[in-house]
Amino acid sequence: MDNPESAGLIKQINKTLNSIENLAKDFSSGSKTQQEIISTIQTLEKLLKQITPILTQLKNQPNSLIFAGESDDEVEPKGKSND
């Protein structure tokens, strides 16, 4: 392994392994990063629970944001009768 390319490759591999080790430490149990991720997930879960009724309403009645209430009394124009 006296080749300069091999030595450079080994150096790069060691640098990469050190980076992976540092990343693993950042995400280890009890780390600040893990606590922030857990907090963010909990916030997203709360938000999802809060907006679920709205999403369900929009799924069932897409125009419910525009037209309030559940009135099905649509005015239907009638043509002139030929009696």
C-alpha positions as a printed Julia matrix, in Angstrom:
83×3 Matrix{Float64}:
   0.0    0.0     0.0
   2.81   2.38   -0.83
   0.72   3.78   -3.65
  -0.27   7.43   -3.01
  -3.8    6.71   -4.28
  -4.16   3.86   -1.76
  -2.92   6.05    1.08
  -5.37   8.79    0.06
  -8.2    6.25   -0.11
  -7.39   4.92    3.36
  -7.27   8.47    4.72
 -10.66   9.24    3.15
 -12.19   6.02    4.51
 -10.94   6.86    8.01
 -12.36  10.38    7.7
 -15.71   8.95    6.58
 -15.77   6.46    9.46
 -15.06   9.27   11.94
 -17.91  11.28   10.46
 -20.26   8.3    10.77
 -19.17   7.8    14.38
 -19.86  11.47   15.18
 -23.24  11.26   13.47
 -24.13   8.16   15.48
 -23.22  10.01   18.68
 -25.45  12.92   17.67
 -28.44  10.59   17.26
 -27.72   8.31   20.22
 -30.21   7.79   23.01
 -30.56  10.87   25.19
 -28.75  13.22   22.83
 -30.03  16.72   22.19
 -30.71  15.87   18.55
 -32.8   12.85   19.51
 -34.78  14.92   22.02
 -35.46  17.55   19.36
 -36.62  14.89   16.9
 -38.94  13.35   19.49
 -40.33  16.78   20.37
 -40.94  17.57   16.69
 -42.7   14.24   16.13
 -44.91  14.81   19.17
 -45.81  18.28   17.91
 -46.68  16.86   14.49
 -48.85  14.16   16.1
 -50.77  16.79   18.09
 -51.24  18.91   14.99
 -52.49  15.93   13.0
 -55.03  15.11   15.71
 -56.25  18.71   15.64
 -56.67  18.92   11.87
 -58.11  15.43   11.35
 -61.74  16.62   11.74
 -61.19  19.36    9.17
 -59.56  16.93    6.75
 -62.41  14.46    7.21
 -64.96  17.2     6.56
 -63.12  18.27    3.4
 -62.96  14.67    2.24
 -66.7   14.24    2.69
 -67.68  17.75    1.51
 -64.95  19.38   -0.58
 -66.87  22.65   -0.88
 -67.5   22.96    2.87
 -64.94  25.75    3.19
 -66.93  27.85    0.73
 -70.51  26.9     1.6
 -71.36  26.68    5.29
 -73.79  24.11    6.64
 -75.12  20.94    5.12
 -77.92  22.34    3.08
 -78.81  20.14    0.12
 -81.49  22.56   -1.03
 -79.98  23.48   -4.35
 -82.07  25.67   -6.55
 -82.65  23.94   -9.83
 -83.88  26.1   -12.69
 -87.02  24.79  -14.34
 -87.86  25.29  -17.97
 -91.17  26.57  -19.22
 -93.78  23.83  -19.1
 -95.6   22.93  -22.29
 -99.05  22.38  -20.81
